[in-house]
Amino acid sequence: MRRVLAVLLPVLLTAAALGAAPAGATAPPNPVIFVHGRNAGPGVWDGMRAGFVRAGYPADRLDAWSYDTSRSANEVLAGQLAAHVDAVLARTGASKADIVAHSLGSLPSRWYVESAVGGARIAHWVSLAGPNHGTALAYLCALWDQGCRDMTPGSYVLSHLNAGSETPGPSRYATWWSSCDEQIAPVSSTALAGAVNTRTAGCLKHNDLLTDTTVASQVRAFLAG
C-alpha cells in the first residue's frame, strides 16, 4: 500500500497543480471597442490603443469599429454596431465589452447601449467630446450629411436619446469634455445626467481628446471600476 501511494502521490500533486489557477492571476479586462467620429476612421485610435497596451491591456482585446459617418441612419448604424459587438464577444469569449466613442460616434453607440440588448452586453460607455445634446456647428453641413443632421440640436436622434433618463439601463456612463472644444457648441452639450462627467484638465481642442495621455489614463481608470 505504501508503495502504491508513493507512486500515485506525485501524479496527484502534479494534476492538482495543473488544474489550479496561477497565483495572483486576474481575469482579462473587458474587450474595448473604439468608435470614431465624423469623417474619421479606426486609425485615429492608434495612439490611445498603444497607451492601453503599455498599461497592460492585451492587444487582442482592443478593437476599433468603422462605419459610414455621412449617409447611414443612426438606427442602422446602431444595428451594425450590435453585430460587431457580438462578433467581438464571440472572438474573445468575454460576456461584456466596453465602448469608447469620440464625437459623432457617441450617438450610434449610445443608441445601442440604451437598448435592452446593448445594456446587457456593454459594461462601460465612454463619450469623448460627444455632441450628446447637439452642436450648433452641425447646421453647416446638415443639408447633405446624415451625421450632421443627427448632431443638430433637437434632432430626431437626440430627442430620442435624451427623452427620460439620459443614462438608462445597467451600463455605466462617462463623458469627457473640454472648455476649448471648437466643434461642440455649447461645450456643455457633452455631459449627461447620471454619467460621470469630467472636464479635461487642459485646454484641449476637439481631436486632442483622442491623444491626451491624462484623458486616456482617466478613461482606463473608469473602465477598471
FIKOLZA-1660 file (N, C-alpha, C; in steps of 0.1 Angstrom, whole numbers, plus 5000, padded with zeros to 4 digits):
% residues 225
   i   px   py   pz ch aa at
   1 5008 4988 5000  A  M  N
   1 5000 5000 5000  A  M CA
   1 5009 5013 5000  A  M  C
   2 5019 5013 5008  A  R  N
   2 5028 5024 5009  A  R CA
   2 5034 5026 4995  A  R  C
   3 5038 5015 4989  A  R  N
   3 5045 5016 4976  A  R CA
   3 5035 5022 4965  A  R  C
   4 5022 5019 4966  A  V  N
   4 5012 5024 4957  A  V CA
   4 5011 5039 4959  A  V  C
   5 5010 5043 4972  A  L  N
   5 5008 5057 4975  A  L CA
   5 5020 5065 4970  A  L  C
   6 5032 5059 4972  A  A  N
   6 5044 5066 4968  A  A CA
   6 5045 5069 4953  A  A  C
   7 5039 5060 4946  A  V  N
   7 5038 5062 4931  A  V CA
   7 5027 5071 4927  A  V  C
   8 5015 5071 4934  A  L  N
   8 5004 5079 4930  A  L CA
   8 5005 5094 4935  A  L  C
   9 5011 5096 4946  A  L  N
   9 5011 5109 4952  A  L CA
   9 5017 5120 4943  A  L  C
  10 5029 5118 4937  A  P  N
  10 5035 5128 4928  A  P CA
  10 5025 5131 4916  A  P  C
  11 5019 5120 4911  A  V  N
  11 5010 5122 4900  A  V CA
  11 4998 5131 4904  A  V  C
  12 4992 5128 4916  A  L  N
  12 4981 5136 4920  A  L CA
  12 4984 5150 4923  A  L  C
  13 4996 5152 4929  A  L  N
  13 5000 5166 4932  A  L CA
  13 5003 5174 4919  A  L  C
  14 5008 5167 4909  A  T  N
  14 5010 5174 4896  A  T CA
  14 4997 5177 4889  A  T  C
  15 4987 5168 4890  A  A  N
  15 4974 5171 4884  A  A CA
  15 4968 5183 4891  A  A  C
  16 4969 5183 4904  A  A  N
  16 4963 5194 4911  A  A CA
  16 4969 5207 4908  A  A  C
  17 4982 5207 4906  A  A  N
  17 4989 5220 4903  A  A CA
  17 4985 5225 4889  A  A  C
  18 4983 5215 4880  A  L  N
  18 4979 5219 4866  A  L CA
  18 4965 5225 4866  A  L  C
  19 4957 5220 4874  A  G  N
  19 4943 5224 4874  A  G CA
  19 4941 5237 4882  A  G  C
  20 4950 5241 4890  A  A  N
  20 4948 5253 4899  A  A CA
  20 4952 5265 4891  A  A  C
  21 4945 5276 4894  A  A  N
  21 4947 5289 4888  A  A CA
  21 4961 5294 4893  A  A  C
  22 4969 5301 4884  A  P  N
  22 4982 5306 4888  A  P CA
  22 4980 5316 4899  A  P  C
  23 4989 5316 4908  A  A  N
  23 4989 5326 4920  A  A CA
  23 4988 5340 4915  A  A  C
  24 4979 5348 4919  A  G  N
  24 4978 5362 4916  A  G CA
  24 4972 5364 4902  A  G  C
  25 4966 5354 4895  A  A  N
  25 4960 5355 4882  A  A CA
  25 4948 5364 4883  A  A  C
  26 4945 5372 4874  A  T  N
  26 4933 5380 4873  A  T CA
  26 4926 5378 4860  A  T  C
  27 4913 5380 4860  A  A  N
  27 4906 5379 4847  A  A CA
  27 4910 5390 4838  A  A  C
  28 4910 5387 4825  A  P  N
  28 4914 5397 4815  A  P CA
  28 4903 5408 4815  A  P  C
  29 4907 5420 4811  A  P  N
  29 4897 5431 4811  A  P CA
  29 4887 5429 4800  A  P  C
  30 4876 5436 4801  A  N  N
  30 4866 5435 4790  A  N CA
  30 4872 5440 4777  A  N  C
  31 4869 5434 4766  A  P  N
  31 4874 5440 4753  A  P CA
  31 4868 5454 4752  A  P  C
  32 4876 5463 4746  A  V  N
  32 4872 5477 4744  A  V CA
  32 4870 5479 4729  A  V  C
  33 4859 5485 4726  A  I  N
  33 4856 5488 4712  A  I CA
  33 4856 5503 4710  A  I  C
  34 4865 5508 4702  A  F  N
  34 4866 5522 4700  A  F CA
  34 4858 5526 4688  A  F  C
  35 4850 5537 4689  A  V  N
  35 4841 5542 4678  A  V CA
  35 4845 5556 4674  A  V  C
  36 4850 5558 4662  A  H  N
  36 4855 5571 4658  A  H CA
  36 4843 5581 4654  A  H  C
  37 4847 5593 4652  A  G  N
  37 4838 5604 4649  A  G CA
  37 4836 5606 4634  A  G  C
  38 4830 5617 4630  A  R  N
  38 4826 5621 4617  A  R CA
  38 4839 5622 4608  A  R  C
  39 4838 5617 4596  A  N  N
  39 4849 5619 4586  A  N CA
  39 4862 5614 4592  A  N  C
  40 4862 5603 4600  A  A  N
  40 4874 5598 4605  A  A CA
  40 4874 5582 4603  A  A  C
  41 4884 5576 4609  A  G  N
  41 4885 5561 4607  A  G CA
  41 4891 5555 4619  A  G  C
  42 4893 5542 4619  A  P  N
  42 4898 5535 4631  A  P CA
  42 4912 5539 4635  A  P  C
  43 4920 5545 4625  A  G  N
  43 4934 5549 4628  A  G CA
  43 4935 5560 4638  A  G  C
  44 4924 5568 4640  A  V  N
  44 4925 5579 4650  A  V CA
  44 4928 5573 4664  A  V  C
  45 4925 5560 4666  A  W  N
  45 4927 5555 4679  A  W CA
  45 4940 5548 4681  A  W  C
  46 4949 5549 4672  A  D  N
  46 4962 5542 4673  A  D CA
  46 4970 5546 4685  A  D  C
  47 4970 5559 4688  A  G  N
  47 4978 5563 4700  A  G CA
  47 4972 5559 4713  A  G  C
  48 4959 5560 4714  A  M  N
  48 4952 5556 4726  A  M CA
  48 4953 5541 4728  A  M  C
  49 4952 5533 4717  A  R  N
  49 4953 5519 4718  A  R CA
  49 4967 5515 4723  A  R  C
  50 4977 5521 4717  A  A  N
  50 4991 5518 4722  A  A CA
  50 4993 5521 4736  A  A  C
  51 4986 5532 4741  A  G  N
  51 4987 5535 4756  A  G CA
  51 4980 5524 4764  A  G  C
  52 4969 5519 4759  A  F  N
  52 4962 5508 4767  A  F CA
  52 4971 5496 4767  A  F  C
  53 4978 5493 4757  A  V  N
  53 4987 5481 4757  A  V CA
  53 4998 5483 4766  A  V  C
  54 5004 5495 4766  A  R  N
  54 5015 5498 4776  A  R CA
  54 5010 5497 4790  A  R  C
  55 4997 5500 4792  A  A  N
  55 4992 5499 4806  A  A CA
  55 4988 5485 4810  A  A  C
  56 4990 5475 4801  A  G  N
  56 4987 5462 4804  A  G CA
  56 4975 5455 4797  A  G  C
  57 4968 5462 4788  A  Y  N
  57 4957 5456 4781  A  Y CA
  57 4963 5447 4770  A  Y  C
  58 4957 5435 4769  A  P  N
  58 4961 5426 4758  A  P CA
  58 4957 5432 4745  A  P  C
  59 4965 5432 4735  A  A  N
  59 4962 5439 4722  A  A CA
  59 4950 5433 4715  A  A  C
  60 4948 5419 4718  A  D  N
  60 4937 5413 4711  A  D CA
  60 4923 5416 4717  A  D  C
  61 4924 5424 4728  A  R  N
  61 4911 5428 4734  A  R CA
  61 4908 5443 4731  A  R  C
  62 4915 5449 4722  A  L  N
  62 4913 5463 4718  A  L CA
  62 4909 5463 4703  A  L  C
  63 4897 5468 4700  A  D  N
  63 4891 5467 4687  A  D CA
  63 4886 5481 4683  A  D  C
  64 4885 5484 4670  A  A  N
  64 4880 5497 4665  A  A CA
  64 4870 5494 4654  A  A  C
  65 4858 5500 4656  A  W  N
  65 4847 5498 4646  A  W CA
  65 4847 5509 4636  A  W  C
  66 4845 5506 4624  A  S  N
  66 4844 5516 4613  A  S CA
  66 4830 5516 4607  A  S  C
  67 4826 5528 4603  A  Y  N
  67 4812 5529 4598  A  Y CA
  67 4811 5542 4589  A  Y  C
  68 4800 5542 4582  A  D  N
  68 4797 5553 4573  A  D CA
  68 4792 5565 4581  A  D  C
  69 4799 5576 4582  A  T  N
  69 4795 5587 4590  A  T CA
  69 4786 5597 4584  A  T  C
  70 4784 5596 4571  A  S  N
  70 4776 5607 4564  A  S CA
  70 4763 5602 4557  A  S  C
  71 4761 5589 4555  A  R  N
  71 4750 5585 4547  A  R CA
  71 4740 5576 4555  A  R  C
  72 4745 5569 4564  A  S  N
  72 4736 5559 4571  A  S CA
  72 4729 5565 4583  A  S  C
  73 4716 5560 4584  A  A  N
  73 4708 5565 4596  A  A CA
  73 4714 5559 4609  A  A  C
  74 4712 5567 4619  A  N  N
  74 4717 5563 4633  A  N CA
  74 4712 5550 4637  A  N  C
  75 4700 5547 4635  A  E  N
  75 4694 5534 4639  A  E CA
  75 4701 5522 4632  A  E  C
  76 4704 5524 4619  A  V  N
  76 4710 5514 4611  A  V CA
  76 4724 5512 4616  A  V  C
  77 4731 5523 4619  A  L  N
  77 4745 5522 4625  A  L CA
  77 4745 5514 4638  A  L  C
  78 4735 5517 4646  A  A  N
  78 4734 5510 4659  A  A CA
  78 4733 5495 4657  A  A  C
  79 4725 5491 4647  A  G  N
  79 4723 5477 4645  A  G CA
  79 4736 5471 4640  A  G  C
  80 4744 5478 4631  A  Q  N
  80 4757 5473 4627  A  Q CA
  80 4766 5472 4638  A  Q  C
  81 4766 5482 4647  A  L  N
  81 4775 5481 4659  A  L CA
  81 4771 5469 4668  A  L  C
  82 4758 5466 4669  A  A  N
  82 4754 5455 4677  A  A CA
  82 4760 5442 4672  A  A  C
  83 4760 5440 4658  A  A  N
  83 4765 5428 4652  A  A CA
  83 4780 5428 4655  A  A  C
  84 4787 5439 4654  A  H  N
  84 4801 5440 4656  A  H CA
  84 4805 5436 4671  A  H  C
  85 4797 5441 4680  A  V  N
  85 4799 5438 4694  A  V CA
  85 4798 5423 4696  A  V  C
  86 4787 5417 4690  A  D  N
  86 4785 5402 4692  A  D CA
  86 4797 5394 4686  A  D  C
  87 4803 5399 4675  A  A  N
  87 4814 5392 4669  A  A CA
  87 4827 5393 4678  A  A  C
  88 4829 5405 4685  A  V  N
  88 4840 5407 4694  A  V CA
  88 4838 5398 4706  A  V  C
  89 4826 5397 4712  A  L  N
  89 4824 5389 4723  A  L CA
  89 4826 5374 4720  A  L  C
  90 4822 5370 4708  A  A  N
  90 4824 5356 4704  A  A CA
  90 4838 5353 4702  A  A  C
  91 4846 5363 4696  A  R  N
  91 4860 5360 4694  A  R CA
  91 4868 5360 4707  A  R  C
  92 4865 5368 4716  A  T  N
  92 4873 5369 4729  A  T CA
  92 4867 5360 4740  A  T  C
  93 4855 5355 4738  A  G  N
  93 4849 5347 4749  A  G CA
  93 4844 5355 4761  A  G  C
  94 4844 5368 4759  A  A  N
  94 4840 5377 4770  A  A CA
  94 4825 5378 4771  A  A  C
  95 4819 5381 4783  A  S  N
  95 4805 5382 4784  A  S CA
  95 4800 5396 4782  A  S  C
  96 4809 5406 4784  A  K  N
  96 4806 5420 4782  A  K CA
  96 4818 5428 4776  A  K  C
  97 4815 5439 4769  A  A  N
  97 4825 5447 4763  A  A CA
  97 4824 5461 4768  A  A  C
  98 4834 5470 4766  A  D  N
  98 4833 5484 4769  A  D CA
  98 4834 5492 4756  A  D  C
  99 4828 5504 4755  A  I  N
  99 4828 5512 4743  A  I CA
  99 4834 5525 4747  A  I  C
 100 4844 5530 4739  A  V  N
 100 4849 5543 4740  A  V CA
 100 4847 5550 4726  A  V  C
 101 4838 5561 4727  A  A  N
 101 4834 5568 4714  A  A CA
 101 4839 5582 4714  A  A  C
 102 4842 5587 4702  A  H  N
 102 4846 5601 4701  A  H CA
 102 4836 5608 4692  A  H  C
 103 4832 5620 4696  A  S  N
 103 4824 5629 4688  A  S CA
 103 4811 5622 4683  A  S  C
 104 4808 5622 4670  A  L  N
 104 4796 5616 4664  A  L CA
 104 4795 5602 4668  A  L  C
 105 4806 5595 4670  A  G  N
 105 4805 5581 4674  A  G CA
 105 4797 5578 4687  A  G  C
 106 4795 5589 4694  A  S  N
 106 4788 5588 4707  A  S CA
 106 4773 5585 4704  A  S  C
 107 4768 5589 4693  A  L  N
 107 4753 5588 4690  A  L CA
 107 4749 5574 4687  A  L  C
 108 4754 5567 4676  A  P  N
 108 4750 5554 4674  A  P CA
 108 4754 5544 4685  A  P  C
 109 4765 5546 4691  A  S  N
 109 4769 5537 4702  A  S CA
 109 4760 5539 4714  A  S  C
 110 4756 5551 4717  A  R  N
 110 4747 5554 4728  A  R CA
 110 4733 5548 4725  A  R  C
 111 4729 5549 4713  A  W  N
 111 4716 5543 4709  A  W CA
 111 4716 5528 4711  A  W  C
 112 4727 5522 4708  A  Y  N
 112 4728 5508 4710  A  Y CA
 112 4729 5504 4725  A  Y  C
 113 4737 5512 4733  A  V  N
 113 4738 5509 4747  A  V CA
 113 4725 5511 4755  A  V  C
 114 4717 5521 4750  A  E  N
 114 4704 5523 4757  A  E CA
 114 4694 5513 4754  A  E  C
 115 4696 5504 4744  A  S  N
 115 4687 5493 4741  A  S CA
 115 4688 5482 4751  A  S  C
 116 4679 5473 4752  A  A  N
 116 4679 5462 4762  A  A CA
 116 4691 5453 4759  A  A  C
 117 4693 5451 4746  A  V  N
 117 4704 5442 4742  A  V CA
 117 4718 5448 4745  A  V  C
 118 4719 5461 4741  A  G  N
 118 4732 5468 4743  A  G CA
 118 4735 5469 4758  A  G  C
 119 4724 5472 4766  A  G  N
 119 4727 5473 4781  A  G CA
 119 4731 5460 4787  A  G  C
 120 4728 5449 4781  A  A  N
 120 4732 5436 4786  A  A CA
 120 4746 5432 4782  A  A  C
 121 4751 5439 4772  A  R  N
 121 4764 5435 4766  A  R CA
 121 4775 5445 4769  A  R  C
 122 4771 5457 4772  A  I  N
 122 4781 5468 4774  A  I CA
 122 4782 5472 4789  A  I  C
 123 4794 5470 4795  A  A  N
 123 4796 5473 4809  A  A CA
 123 4798 5488 4811  A  A  C
 124 4807 5494 4803  A  H  N
 124 4810 5508 4804  A  H CA
 124 4809 5515 4790  A  H  C
 125 4803 5527 4790  A  W  N
 125 4803 5535 4778  A  W CA
 125 4809 5549 4780  A  W  C
 126 4819 5552 4772  A  V  N
 126 4826 5565 4773  A  V CA
 126 4824 5574 4761  A  V  C
 127 4821 5586 4763  A  S  N
 127 4819 5596 4753  A  S CA
 127 4830 5607 4754  A  S  C
 128 4839 5608 4744  A  L  N
 128 4849 5619 4744  A  L CA
 128 4844 5630 4734  A  L  C
 129 4841 5642 4740  A  A  N
 129 4837 5653 4731  A  A CA
 129 4825 5649 4723  A  A  C
 130 4815 5642 4729  A  G  N
 130 4803 5638 4721  A  G CA
 130 4793 5649 4721  A  G  C
 131 4786 5650 4709  A  P  N
 131 4775 5660 4708  A  P CA
 131 4762 5655 4714  A  P  C
 132 4763 5651 4727  A  N  N
 132 4751 5644 4733  A  N CA
 132 4739 5652 4734  A  N  C
 133 4740 5665 4733  A  H  N
 133 4728 5674 4733  A  H CA
 133 4728 5683 4720  A  H  C
 134 4737 5679 4711  A  G  N
 134 4738 5686 4698  A  G CA
 134 4749 5696 4698  A  G  C
 135 4752 5700 4686  A  T  N
 135 4762 5711 4684  A  T CA
 135 4757 5720 4673  A  T  C
 136 4757 5733 4675  A  A  N
 136 4752 5743 4665  A  A CA
 136 4760 5742 4652  A  A  C
 137 4772 5738 4653  A  L  N
 137 4781 5738 4641  A  L CA
 137 4776 5727 4631  A  L  C
 138 4768 5718 4635  A  A  N
 138 4763 5707 4626  A  A CA
 138 4753 5713 4616  A  A  C
 139 4747 5725 4619  A  Y  N
 139 4738 5731 4609  A  Y CA
 139 4746 5734 4596  A  Y  C
 140 4759 5736 4597  A  L  N
 140 4766 5740 4585  A  L CA
 140 4767 5729 4574  A  L  C
 141 4765 5716 4578  A  C  N
 141 4766 5705 4569  A  C CA
 141 4754 5696 4569  A  C  C
 142 4743 5700 4576  A  A  N
 142 4731 5692 4578  A  A CA
 142 4724 5689 4565  A  A  C
 143 4725 5698 4555  A  L  N
 143 4717 5696 4543  A  L CA
 143 4721 5684 4535  A  L  C
 144 4734 5680 4535  A  W  N
 144 4738 5669 4527  A  W CA
 144 4744 5658 4535  A  W  C
 145 4745 5659 4548  A  D  N
 145 4752 5649 4556  A  D CA
 145 4743 5644 4567  A  D  C
 146 4741 5631 4567  A  Q  N
 146 4732 5625 4577  A  Q CA
 146 4737 5626 4591  A  Q  C
 147 4750 5624 4593  A  G  N
 147 4757 5625 4606  A  G CA
 147 4755 5639 4612  A  G  C
 148 4756 5649 4603  A  C  N
 148 4755 5663 4607  A  C CA
 148 4740 5665 4612  A  C  C
 149 4730 5660 4604  A  R  N
 149 4716 5662 4608  A  R CA
 149 4714 5656 4621  A  R  C
 150 4720 5644 4624  A  D  N
 150 4718 5638 4637  A  D CA
 150 4723 5646 4648  A  D  C
 151 4734 5654 4646  A  M  N
 151 4740 5662 4656  A  M CA
 151 4734 5675 4658  A  M  C
 152 4724 5679 4650  A  T  N
 152 4718 5693 4652  A  T CA
 152 4710 5692 4665  A  T  C
 153 4710 5703 4673  A  P  N
 153 4702 5703 4685  A  P CA
 153 4687 5700 4682  A  P  C
 154 4681 5692 4690  A  G  N
 154 4667 5688 4688  A  G CA
 154 4664 5679 4677  A  G  C
 155 4675 5673 4671  A  S  N
 155 4672 5663 4660  A  S CA
 155 4664 5651 4665  A  S  C
 156 4659 5643 4656  A  Y  N
 156 4651 5631 4660  A  Y CA
 156 4660 5622 4668  A  Y  C
 157 4672 5620 4665  A  V  N
 157 4681 5611 4672  A  V CA
 157 4683 5616 4686  A  V  C
 158 4687 5629 4688  A  L  N
 158 4689 5634 4701  A  L CA
 158 4677 5635 4709  A  L  C
 159 4665 5638 4703  A  S  N
 159 4653 5638 4711  A  S CA
 159 4650 5624 4716  A  S  C
 160 4653 5614 4709  A  H  N
 160 4650 5600 4713  A  H CA
 160 4660 5597 4724  A  H  C
 161 4673 5600 4723  A  L  N
 161 4683 5596 4732  A  L CA
 161 4681 5603 4746  A  L  C
 162 4676 5616 4745  A  N  N
 162 4676 5624 4758  A  N CA
 162 4662 5624 4764  A  N  C
 163 4653 5616 4758  A  A  N
 163 4639 5615 4764  A  A CA
 163 4640 5606 4777  A  A  C
 164 4634 5611 4788  A  G  N
 164 4635 5604 4800  A  G CA
 164 4649 5604 4806  A  G  C
 165 4654 5592 4811  A  S  N
 165 4667 5591 4817  A  S CA
 165 4677 5592 4805  A  S  C
 166 4688 5600 4808  A  E  N
 166 4699 5601 4798  A  E CA
 166 4709 5590 4799  A  E  C
 167 4708 5583 4810  A  T  N
 167 4718 5571 4812  A  T CA
 167 4710 5559 4817  A  T  C
 168 4701 5553 4809  A  P  N
 168 4693 5542 4813  A  P CA
 168 4701 5529 4813  A  P  C
 169 4695 5519 4820  A  G  N
 169 4700 5506 4819  A  G CA
 169 4711 5503 4829  A  G  C
 170 4717 5491 4829  A  P  N
 170 4728 5487 4838  A  P CA
 170 4742 5492 4834  A  P  C
 171 4744 5497 4822  A  S  N
 171 4757 5502 4818  A  S CA
 171 4761 5514 4826  A  S  C
 172 4774 5516 4828  A  R  N
 172 4779 5528 4834  A  R CA
 172 4784 5538 4823  A  R  C
 173 4780 5550 4825  A  Y  N
 173 4782 5561 4815  A  Y CA
 173 4793 5571 4820  A  Y  C
 174 4801 5576 4811  A  A  N
 174 4811 5586 4815  A  A CA
 174 4813 5595 4802  A  A  C
 175 4815 5608 4805  A  T  N
 175 4819 5617 4794  A  T CA
 175 4831 5626 4798  A  T  C
 176 4838 5630 4788  A  W  N
 176 4849 5639 4789  A  W CA
 176 4847 5651 4780  A  W  C
 177 4848 5663 4785  A  W  N
 177 4846 5675 4776  A  W CA
 177 4856 5685 4780  A  W  C
 178 4859 5694 4770  A  S  N
 178 4869 5705 4772  A  S CA
 178 4862 5718 4769  A  S  C
 179 4866 5728 4777  A  S  N
 179 4861 5742 4775  A  S CA
 179 4867 5748 4763  A  S  C
 180 4877 5742 4757  A  C  N
 180 4883 5747 4744  A  C CA
 180 4879 5739 4732  A  C  C
 181 4868 5731 4733  A  D  N
 181 4864 5723 4722  A  D CA
 181 4858 5732 4711  A  D  C
 182 4863 5733 4699  A  E  N
 182 4859 5742 4689  A  E CA
 182 4848 5736 4680  A  E  C
 183 4844 5723 4682  A  Q  N
 183 4835 5716 4674  A  Q CA
 183 4821 5714 4681  A  Q  C
 184 4821 5714 4694  A  I  N
 184 4809 5712 4702  A  I CA
 184 4804 5725 4708  A  I  C
 185 4793 5730 4703  A  A  N
 185 4788 5743 4707  A  A CA
 185 4773 5741 4712  A  A  C
 186 4770 5744 4724  A  P  N
 186 4780 5747 4735  A  P CA
 186 4788 5735 4740  A  P  C
 187 4799 5738 4747  A  V  N
 187 4807 5727 4751  A  V CA
 187 4800 5719 4762  A  V  C
 188 4790 5724 4769  A  S  N
 188 4783 5717 4779  A  S CA
 188 4774 5706 4773  A  S  C
 189 4773 5705 4760  A  S  N
 189 4765 5695 4753  A  S CA
 189 4769 5681 4757  A  S  C
 190 4782 5679 4759  A  T  N
 190 4787 5665 4761  A  T CA
 190 4782 5658 4774  A  T  C
 191 4781 5666 4784  A  A  N
 191 4777 5660 4797  A  A CA
 191 4763 5654 4797  A  A  C
 192 4762 5643 4805  A  L  N
 192 4749 5636 4806  A  L CA
 192 4745 5635 4820  A  L  C
 193 4732 5637 4823  A  A  N
 193 4727 5635 4836  A  A CA
 193 4728 5620 4840  A  A  C
 194 4734 5617 4851  A  G  N
 194 4736 5604 4856  A  G CA
 194 4749 5597 4852  A  G  C
 195 4757 5605 4844  A  A  N
 195 4770 5600 4840  A  A CA
 195 4781 5606 4849  A  A  C
 196 4793 5600 4848  A  V  N
 196 4805 5606 4854  A  V CA
 196 4810 5616 4844  A  V  C
 197 4808 5628 4846  A  N  N
 197 4812 5639 4836  A  N CA
 197 4825 5646 4841  A  N  C
 198 4835 5645 4832  A  T  N
 198 4848 5651 4836  A  T CA
 198 4852 5662 4826  A  T  C
 199 4856 5673 4831  A  R  N
 199 4862 5684 4823  A  R CA
 199 4877 5682 4822  A  R  C
 200 4882 5682 4811  A  T  N
 200 4896 5680 4809  A  T CA
 200 4905 5690 4816  A  T  C
 201 4916 5686 4821  A  A  N
 201 4925 5695 4829  A  A CA
 201 4931 5706 4820  A  A  C
 202 4934 5702 4808  A  G  N
 202 4940 5712 4799  A  G CA
 202 4930 5718 4789  A  G  C
 203 4934 5728 4782  A  C  N
 203 4926 5734 4772  A  C CA
 203 4927 5726 4759  A  C  C
 204 4919 5716 4757  A  L  N
 204 4921 5706 4746  A  L CA
 204 4911 5709 4735  A  L  C
 205 4916 5709 4723  A  K  N
 205 4908 5710 4711  A  K CA
 205 4900 5697 4709  A  K  C
 206 4890 5697 4700  A  H  N
 206 4881 5686 4698  A  H CA
 206 4889 5672 4696  A  H  C
 207 4898 5672 4687  A  N  N
 207 4905 5660 4684  A  N CA
 207 4917 5657 4694  A  N  C
 208 4920 5667 4702  A  D  N
 208 4931 5664 4712  A  D CA
 208 4927 5654 4723  A  D  C
 209 4914 5652 4725  A  L  N
 209 4909 5642 4735  A  L CA
 209 4913 5628 4730  A  L  C
 210 4916 5626 4718  A  L  N
 210 4919 5613 4713  A  L CA
 210 4934 5609 4717  A  L  C
 211 4942 5619 4719  A  T  N
 211 4956 5616 4721  A  T CA
 211 4961 5621 4735  A  T  C
 212 4953 5628 4742  A  D  N
 212 4958 5633 4755  A  D CA
 212 4960 5621 4765  A  D  C
 213 4972 5620 4771  A  T  N
 213 4975 5609 4780  A  T CA
 213 4968 5609 4793  A  T  C
 214 4965 5621 4798  A  T  N
 214 4957 5622 4810  A  T CA
 214 4943 5617 4808  A  T  C
 215 4937 5621 4797  A  V  N
 215 4923 5616 4794  A  V CA
 215 4923 5601 4793  A  V  C
 216 4933 5596 4785  A  A  N
 216 4934 5581 4784  A  A CA
 216 4935 5574 4797  A  A  C
 217 4944 5579 4806  A  S  N
 217 4946 5573 4819  A  S CA
 217 4933 5573 4827  A  S  C
 218 4926 5584 4826  A  Q  N
 218 4913 5585 4834  A  Q CA
 218 4902 5576 4828  A  Q  C
 219 4902 5574 4815  A  V  N
 219 4893 5565 4808  A  V CA
 219 4896 5551 4813  A  V  C
 220 4909 5547 4813  A  R  N
 220 4912 5533 4818  A  R CA
 220 4908 5531 4832  A  R  C
 221 4910 5541 4841  A  A  N
 221 4905 5540 4854  A  A CA
 221 4890 5538 4855  A  A  C
 222 4883 5545 4847  A  F  N
 222 4868 5544 4847  A  F CA
 222 4864 5529 4842  A  F  C
 223 4871 5525 4832  A  L  N
 223 4868 5511 4827  A  L CA
 223 4871 5500 4837  A  L  C
 224 4881 5503 4845  A  A  N
 224 4885 5493 4855  A  A CA
 224 4876 5493 4868  A  A  C
 225 4867 5503 4869  A  G  N
 225 4859 5505 4880  A  G CA
 225 4847 5495 4880  A  G  C
% end
